[in-house]
Amino acid sequence: MKVIYNRFIPFKGFKAINLFGVLFVRKGSVMSREDMNYEAIHTSQMKEMMYIFFYWWYLVEWVLRIFGKGNAYKRISFEREAYDNQHNLNYLNVRKRYSWTEYL
């Protein structure tokens, strides 16, 4: 995963954003191994869904979850898989394809 440190992307107040497998990190932010693992999990999700379908499904799921209880972002299946496994630095070595579907 390519990492680009800059002062424009993401917007102020955010640490990083993963766009099509390229990680944009706010200049001055420190990315831990867990942060990098979290983003690498997202990159794996993107690849297996051919990138565009990842973003399409992400948006659909976010819209559907807005109408439920709690934080819609934190209830998206992609986010749940990444958050649940960010501390397991071996996760990507044992992860099965489409594991995010277990979080639907």
N, C-alpha and C positions, 0 to 999 in steps of 0.2 A: 504494500500500500504506500503510495507516494504521500508525503506530508509536506505541506506548504505553510510556512509561518508568514503571516502578513497582518496589516493593521486595518484591513477593510472587510474581510470575510472571516468569520461570521460577524454579525452586528455586535456592537458593544453590549456587554452583559452575558455573552455566550462565550464558551471556551473553544468549541470546535464544531465543525459540521462536515459530514461525510457526503460528498457529492460524486456519484458514479465511481466510488472506490478511491477517490482522491480526498485526503483529509486536509481541510483548511483549518488552521489553528490560529487563534488570535495571538498576535505578537505579545510576548511577555508571559503567556500562559505556560504552565508546566504540565506535560502529559505524563501521567504515571503509567506503569506497565498495565495496570487494570484498565485505565482509560484507553490505551492502545488496543487491548484485547477486546474491549467493548466495541470499538469502532471496527476491528477486524471481523467480529461476528456480523456486524451489519454489512460489511463488504461481502462476506460469504453469502448472506441472504440475498444481496443484490445480484450477485453473479448467478445464483441458481434460478433467479426469476428474470434473468436477462435485463436487468436494470430497470427498464421502463415499467415492467409489470410490478416490480417492487414498489415504485413510487405510486403507481395507480392503486394497488391494494392498500398501501399505507394510507392514502387519502380516503379511500372508501371506508376503511376500518375506523379512522379517526372521526369521520363524519357520523358514522353509526354510533360510536361510543360517546359522542358529545351529549347524546340524549339519555345516557345512563348516569349512574351515581359515580362520583369520584373523578379523578383527573383522567381525561380521555387519552392524553399522550402516554401516561404510564400504564394504560390498559391495552395499548396496541400490542398485538402478539409479537411483532419484531422487537419492540422495546422490552417486553417482559423476558423474552429469551436472552437478550443481551445483558440486561440488568442481573438476571438470575445467575449468569455464568461468567460475568466479567472478572471475578476473583479466581476462577479456575483457569490458570494460564495454559493448561493442557486441553482445554475444551475443544478447540478447533481440530485437534488431532483425533478426537473420538466422536465428534459431532456427526450425526447422520443428516443427509440432505432433507430439507424441508422440516427440520426440527421445530421451527417456529409454529407449525400447525398444531403442535401439542398445547399451545397457549391460547388457542382460539376460544 
